[in-house]
Amino acid sequence: MRWSAFSLFCMLGLSAVSPQALAVGEDYGVLIISRERLEVPTSCEIGIYIGDQLSGRLFQEQSTSFNLPPGKFSLRLKLLPGQAPGCSPGMLAPGSQDVTLKAGDILKFRIAMTQEGMYLKPAELGY
């Protein structure tokens, strides 16, 4: 009788934990930023700012990813000094781009450039 009651409590405890364990994996979104090809004609390192805080650095042909909670994020790009010859500090891009992530989203962007400066261009995941 004791084992039956103990088994019942264990089964009830495990069934209560399982839905929470499954939900933990989808409480964030993934933001991927890449610097592919030669869309930005400089060998200087580019800083990625999320909410005005330096969160990543990219050289040519590199990419980085961020696991972020669901919500709206302000993204900025800036040339960083010192890592490559001839690179001097750059100004922040004219304004920021807002990206909204939902739980379970995977969004990919490429760094591109126009006469106004660098920006993030939506890209396909490619897998």
N, C-alpha and C positions, 0 to 999 in steps of 0.2 A: 504494500500500500504506500509506503514512504517513497519508493522509487517511482511509482505512478504519479504521485503528486509532484515530486521533484522534476520528472520528465515533462509534465504538463507546464510547470512554471518556466522551465528552460525553453520549451517550444514557444510559449507566449512571448517570452523575452526576445527570442531571435526574430519572431515575426514583427515585433515592434521596431527592431533595429534595422531590418532590411530596407524598408522604403527610404530611410534617412541615408543609408550608405549609398543607395543608388542615386539619390538626388545630389550628393556632394560633387560628383563628377561634372555636373552641368550648371553649376552656379557661377560660371565665368564665361567670358568670350575670349577669343584669340584674335589678336591684331598682328598681322604680318606686314612688315615694311621691307622692301627690297630696293637695291640700287643696281638694277640690271642694265646691261648694254651700256651705251655711252650717251644716255639721255641728258646727263649733267656733265658738260665738258670741262671737268676739273679733276685733278687727282687728289684734291683736298678731302679731308674727312668731313662728313656731314653729321651734325648732332641732331638727335630727335628729342624734342621737348614735349612731354605730356603734362599739361597743366603748368607750363612755365618751369618745369623741373627737367634737367637733362636726364633722359632715361635710356638712351642708346646712342651708339656711334657706328657709322658705316663708311667703309672705303668702297671703291668700285667693285662690282660683282659680289657684294655681300648682302645678306639679309638678316633680319632679327625678328623675334616675335615676343609678344607680351601677353600674359594671361591677366585679363582685367575683369573686374566685377561689372555686371550689367550697368549701363548708364551712358551719359554723354560726356565725351572727352574733347578737350581742346588740344590740337597738335600744331607744333611749329617746327620749322627746319632752320638750321644755321650752319654756315661754314665754320669749322673749328681750326684754330691755329696750331702750328708746331709739329704736327705729325709727318708732314710731307714738305719738301723744299718749296719755298715760294708761297706757302699758305699763310695768310694773315687773317685776323678775326673778321668775320663777316657780320652783317646786320641780320637781325631776325627777318624772316619772310614777312612781306607786308600783310599783316593780319594772320589769323590762325584759321585752321580748318577744323570743323566740328565733326566728330564721328560718333555715332550711336551704336553701341553694342548691346545685343540681347544675350541672355544665357544660352550657351551652345553655339553661338555664331562663330564663324571663322571668316574674317575679312582680310583681304590682301590688297596692298597698295604699292605702287612703284613711285620712286622719286623721279619727277620730271621737271623741266625748266622752260620758262617763257621769258620774255623781255622783262616782265614784272618780278621775276624771281622763281624760286623753287616751290613746288607744290606736290601734293600726293594725288596720284592718278589711280583710280580703281583698276585692279588687275584680276585675271582669272587665277584660280588656285592651281590648275594644271596637274591634278592627279585624279 
